[in-house]
Amino acid sequence: MKISVLGAGAGGTTVAYDCAAHGHQVRLFDFPQFPDNIAAIADQGGIHAEGDIEGFAPIAYSGHDIGQALADAELIWVVGPAFSTEPFGEAVKGKLRSGQTVIISPGSCGGALAFKKAAGLAVGDDSIRLAETHTLHYAVRLIQPGRVRVFLKLKAGNLLAALPGRHTDEILQMIGDVYPSMEAAKNVIQTSLQNANPVIHPAVTLANAARIEDTGGDFLFYEEGVTDSVGRLIEAVDKERIAIGDRLGINVVSDPAMGMRQGYMLADNYGSHTARPRGFWGSAPSLSSITAT
């Protein structure tokens, strides 16, 4: 299958590697303001990975030409933080063709809807099939241009929903060789609500504002930043999103329960030093070096 990956951060680079390692022809795109990783992958002709998945996988194209990146693509992965979704949508506006499939990973906060709006696609238009995942598939760090260290590839606990939802099962089958454990969500409201980033990261950041200013972010975000009181704050926010899901008839799993399924958590609670084992985030213990799920 011909696959395009938009986004050459740690997540996008790993999606590109994994798809190519499974025998797909992969093209990788990012914006010109992010040149280093794109250039390294183009120079070496592919991506090196180490850790939970490892090896070298060839990449057919790595560059800043969106037209060349999208050429003949059957599947397009859009991989990046929430603030990148709309720019990628704007970049492909008028360039997508009927029959293509686009997956936003992760959808974060209404990612599929934001992408459709930015790309000029009507919400109900399924001539181009669109889906989102509720989280990134990996705990990963880009350790140098063209090389990633994958601490964990999820084997459970990753949801996908299409927009419209009737295409969810077809899209899961389409990506099943690379992501056989991906699970169907009820709809994109469930995938957005299940994303834990808005539950965890703002709470830890706000509660550690003084430490961030004092250290410049040079501390272990989860291991040192989540004390018992911060854990109680995360729990309170988590209960709010679970309650929203209940009112909408959607089952939202608590962050510790989902983290245990995924392999991220050491215990099914919000206490300090139970979430996100140190090794998953690599050797550099700084706030700025973390790749969020």
Rosetta blueprint (number, residue, H / E / L):
1 M L
2 K E
3 I E
4 S E
5 V E
6 L E
7 G L
8 A L
9 G L
10 A H
11 G H
12 G H
13 T H
14 T H
15 V H
16 A H
17 Y H
18 D H
19 C H
20 A H
21 A H
22 H L
23 G L
24 H L
25 Q E
26 V E
27 R E
28 L E
29 F E
30 D L
31 F L
32 P L
33 Q L
34 F L
35 P H
36 D H
37 N H
38 I H
39 A H
40 A H
41 I H
42 A H
43 D H
44 Q H
45 G L
46 G E
47 I E
48 H E
49 A E
50 E E
51 G E
52 D L
53 I L
54 E L
55 G E
56 F E
57 A E
58 P E
59 I L
60 A L
61 Y E
62 S E
63 G E
64 H L
65 D L
66 I H
67 G H
68 Q H
69 A H
70 L H
71 A L
72 D L
73 A L
74 E L
75 L E
76 I E
77 W E
78 V E
79 V E
80 G L
81 P L
82 A H
83 F H
84 S H
85 T H
86 E H
87 P H
88 F H
89 G H
90 E H
91 A H
92 V H
93 K L
94 G L
95 K L
96 L L
97 R L
98 S L
99 G L
100 Q L
101 T E
102 V E
103 I E
104 I E
105 S E
106 P L
107 G L
108 S L
109 C L
110 G L
111 G H
112 A H
113 L H
114 A H
115 F H
116 K H
117 K H
118 A H
119 A H
120 G L
121 L L
122 A L
123 V L
124 G L
125 D L
126 D L
127 S L
128 I L
129 R E
130 L E
131 A E
132 E E
133 T E
134 H L
135 T L
136 L L
137 H L
138 Y E
139 A E
140 V E
141 R E
142 L E
143 I E
144 Q E
145 P L
146 G L
147 R E
148 V E
149 R E
150 V E
151 F E
152 L E
153 K E
154 L L
155 K L
156 A L
157 G L
158 N L
159 L E
160 L E
161 A E
162 A E
163 L E
164 P L
165 G H
166 R H
167 H H
168 T H
169 D H
170 E H
171 I H
172 L H
173 Q H
174 M H
175 I L
176 G L
177 D L
178 V L
179 Y L
180 P L
181 S L
182 M L
183 E E
184 A E
185 A L
186 K L
187 N L
188 V H
189 I H
190 Q H
191 T H
192 S H
193 L H
194 Q H
195 N L
196 A L
197 N H
198 P H
199 V H
200 I H
201 H H
202 P H
203 A H
204 V H
205 T H
206 L H
207 A H
208 N L
209 A H
210 A H
211 R H
212 I H
213 E H
214 D H
215 T H
216 G L
217 G L
218 D L
219 F L
220 L L
221 F L
222 Y L
223 E L
224 E L
225 G L
226 V L
227 T L
228 D H
229 S H
230 V H
231 G H
232 R H
233 L H
234 I H
235 E H
236 A H
237 V H
238 D H
239 K H
240 E H
241 R H
242 I H
243 A H
244 I H
245 G H
246 D H
247 R H
248 L L
249 G L
250 I L
251 N L
252 V L
253 V L
254 S L
255 D H
256 P H
257 A H
258 M H
259 G H
260 M H
261 R H
262 Q H
263 G L
264 Y L
265 M L
266 L L
267 A L
268 D L
269 N L
270 Y L
271 G L
272 S L
273 H L
274 T L
275 A L
276 R L
277 P L
278 R H
279 G H
280 F H
281 W H
282 G L
283 S L
284 A L
285 P L
286 S L
287 L H
288 S H
289 S H
290 I L
291 T L
292 A L
293 T L
